[in-house]
Amino acid sequence: MNYSETLEFIYNRLPLFQMVGSAAYKEGIDGMIEFDNHIGNPHKAFKCIHVGGTNGKGSVSHTIASVLQASGYKVGLFTSPHLKDFRERIRVNGEPVPEQFVIDFVEKHKDYFDVIYPSFFEVNVAMAFDYFKKQKVDVAVVEVGLGGRLDSTNIITPVLSVITNISIDHINILGNTLQAIAQEKAGIIKKGIPAIVGEFLPETKDVFINKAVEVGTDLEFVEDKTECQFIGTNNTDGTPRQIFEINGDRISTPLLGSYQKKNMPTAWFAVKRLQKLGFKITDESLHEGFANTIKLTGLQGRWQRLQENPTVICDTGHNIAGISYISKQLQETPHKTLRIIYGMVNDKDIDHILPILPKNAVYYFTKASIKRALPETELREKARKCGLDGKCFATVKEALETAKKEADKDDLLFVGGSTFVVAEVI
């Protein structure tokens, strides 16, 4: 099989969550443990940092990885989902896993798939760990896929566990209360492994405290230990960056979403904790890593500016907390007319997300080319009940092209609603 045939095989043989939703979700880690044993427990060959949470775990994971790279470490980075290419999920020092490795891994183990029937994500995790071992990485930053307690990545014993925050998301799998979701996320907290929590709510703080006491480990809340102030933006080398001051330390980041005011203290505190754990990270490399996260890791889709005149911005935020930040920032960003190209998947909390979106905008309702996509006509009908109106488009490309044609140079165009909509415009 070549690369495209290999991807077609695993997508068809192992249903992909991002394409079909909860039907592809396999609960529990027993299958992952069995697969990991089969390939020789590769994750034991390198140190790990485990990053979970509802929002921000991608930004935090990439930022930590960037700092470690800037410090001279060989760094594996495992994240999900991908935007354009499956290989984005598995990186070493920012470079995606080679196509040939993906081909060889699947070819070598595909007969075993008929023995244990792994999920797509289990194969993905196993492949990542095997690649990191073969590349002899010093450390891997491993992002949780879904939840935490029963996530396939939770077979690792990390040096540090990081939970960014808790919000309502994936309620059909994780539970429909903040406490229930926090309980699942807290499952990555392990005995004797220091843990940090970025943001907490009154409903979730005791969940984390109780879990830390239960397993016997140190737990720190970033919000209690840091003060973060937004200073402004600069563009000194052609790359726009936000400037934050965290406990008196001024850092810059090319991640431009306003929600980074929450993520950057978590990443900064995690790096400071790694310093205490013996990682050789200088203040200079910390600042270099923060300032060059996109360059060093290849992160995309976080308040990403695609063009000017008119301004086109995309963002992968897709749940209540993420959309709240995006809506506020859209209204604060200077513009003549706000035009929103929007599509959603059918298993999100649509009825609670739509009321958060800006009312004073022209909407272009659309859908991504995946099975989970909510039909654009159904999305428009639901949106109308929330005071949002606009036209329907069968494809994201058509919606964006129409919005550009109708826009003045001073308009602001936003593309979002799901990772899959963003993937089609990047």
Buried (B, 14 or more C-beta within 10 A) or exposed (E): EEBEEBBEBBBEBBBBBBBBBEEBBBEEBEBBBBBBEBBEEBBEBBBBBBBBBBBBBBBBBBBBBBBBBBBEBBBBBBBBBBBEEBBBBBBBBBEBBBBEBBBEBBEEBBEBBEEBEBBBBBBBBBBBBBBBBEBEBBBBBBBBBBBBBBBBBBBBBBBBBBBBBBBBBBBEBBBEEBEBBBBBBBBBBBEEBBBBBBBBEEEBBEBBBEBBEEBEBEBEBBBEEBEBEEEEEEEEEEEEBBBBEBEEBEBBBBBBBBBBBBBBBBBBBBBBBBBEEEBEBEEEBBBBBBBBBBEBBBBBBBBBEBEEEBBBBBBBBBBBBBBBBBBBBBBEBEBEBBBBBBBBBBBBBBEEBBBBBBEEBBBBBBBBBBEBBBBBEBBBEBBBEBEBEBBBBEBBBBBBBBBBEBBEEEBBBBBBBBBBBBBBBE
